Amino acid sequence: MEYKKNIVLIGMMGSGKSTIGRMLARKLNLNFIDIDSKIEKLENLKIKDIFEKKGEIFFRNLEFKESFKEIKKNNNIVSLGGGAYLNDKLRLIIKKFSCSIWLHWKSKTLIERIRNNPKRPVIKGMNEFQIKKMINERNKVYAKSDFKITCDNHKKNEIIDKIINVYKKYEISN
């Protein structure tokens, strides 16, 4: 089936954008693009090493460029990095070319998933209170997405089915 717009998965680090995106792409027979993985391949470095060696500004610029490229294509499921949707310009581009879906989890769940993960450079050195504050601040921006999928207490397949249902409604109305 041909879809009018891409699906862009947004949410905090640890929200399952890559895992859900990969499974969703298989189920819908669409291409899956994980922006963080794409950047790691381009730079031949892990995200945490890009942050350490080249800085967050370098990373964010590259993230914008690669996200823009993929979002303008058709029939993609795109998994954005947790901070990408905070970029105003990128949000406008996503609005034009894609259906944005926020994978929302309770702060407690996300903190348990990411707290001790060394691959998460943005939260390096943060305590639980600081991480929760970041989640709350980002949630205000994620709330600008086309759809919010509440994920706590749901299996992956249930989350995927929810995404497919809202996306079908979205496609019909656009």
Secondary structure, 3 states (H helix, E strand, C coil): CCCCCEEEEECCCCCCHHHHHHHHHHHHCCEEEEHHHHHHHHHCCCHHHHHHHHCHHHHHHHHHHHHHHHHCCCCEEEECCCCHHHCHHHHHHHHHHEEEEEEECCHHHHHHHHCCCCCCHHHCCCCHHHHHHHHHHHHHHHCCCCEEEECCCCCHHHHHHHHHHHHHHHHHHC
